[in-house]
Amino acid sequence: MSDIEPGAGAMSFVHRGAFYSSTDDVVEQVVDRTREAWSRGRHMIALLDSEVETALAERLGSDASDVDFRPQAWLATRSAPAIIATCLGRGSDLVAHEPLAMLTQSPLASKDSDEAAWYHSERQLATDLAARAVDLVCMFDAVASTEAHLHTARVSHPVLIVDGVDCPNPDFRPYDELFPPYELASSDDLGSPDQVVGFGPYANVAVKHWLANEAASSGLRGDVVDDLTLVVNEAVTTSWETGYDQTVQSPVSSDEWPQLPLTRVHLWRRREEIVCEVYTRRPLAALSPLSLPHDERLRMLWFAEKVSSQISVSVHDGTPYSAGSRIRIRASR
């Protein structure tokens, strides 16, 4: 019996993390998690790589037909929406609130900068599945994963499975603690943002993935999305440069940056337009469209704006809650 009964007697979302060190290890754990789900009367959905899926099917024999296998590839780009859609629309043969177990084997990410996208996915899962009887176990390769991604796994799962036992995770940190809310000025014409996402340094890949998904909902596609990604990345870089201790010559290590105040990108979806704002911890001068900025931290951002006539960049005073500035970026069709 584990220390924590996942979802016992409650219609609520349970989020657990587990780590493995070899193919044999992950197969053993997957078998245990599958049998655990069945013993609690839960329908099992498994998103596994092909090698582990084959090994699991061999171990379970004829019972393998009771496992609902789905493509692991879903997790490579938009993990949270794929999981949420699967949980909320499982087919007419399943009752909407039937207890569900889902097992995901996280694919290896090629860049540490993908971390911010994973953090955002964890928030989506916790929010959208909060009232669902879903027991989600995310499995991570402890040997091949980068240290940064292992750190993300440790701080984003409230429960860890250690030697088959569920343990409260002492390193868990809620999303809102990692990304404190950003308060807009009451007079701001944009109102509250539709999304707020936090990024660490070197977040090019994560920003690209995020904007590609969000821009489509406003009808932005093709070159304008690429241009927007370039400008937002420059704004994130500018924000980091205003917050760094300029006496430090080397960047923070990847396993340290989640403890730092991350740069927050605020997004508004408008008809045929997307607006992003990036907050800086120190004030910046206003940008002139015709004059090269005197502040060297703004020069690459100023040049980035010139890539497209559909992109505009402006710098505004910070909110009443901060002495910094807001870099506002507009992209239109």
ABEGO torsion letter per residue (X at the ends): XBABBBGBGBBBBBBBBBBBABAAAAAAAAAAAAAAAAAAGBBBBBBBBAAAAAAAAAAAEAAAAABBBBBAAAAAABAAAAAAAAAABAEAABBAABBBBBBBBBBBBABAAAAAAAAAAAAAAAAAAAABBBBBBBBBBAAABBAAAAAAAAAABABBBBGGBBBBBAABBBAAAABBBBBBBAABAAEBBABBBBBBBGAAAAAAAAAAAAAAAAGBBEAAAAAAAAAAAAAAAAAAAAABBAABABBBBAAAAAABBBBBBBBBBBBGBBBBBBBBABBBBBBBAABBBABAAAAAAAAAAAABAABBBBBBBBBAABABBBBBBBBBX
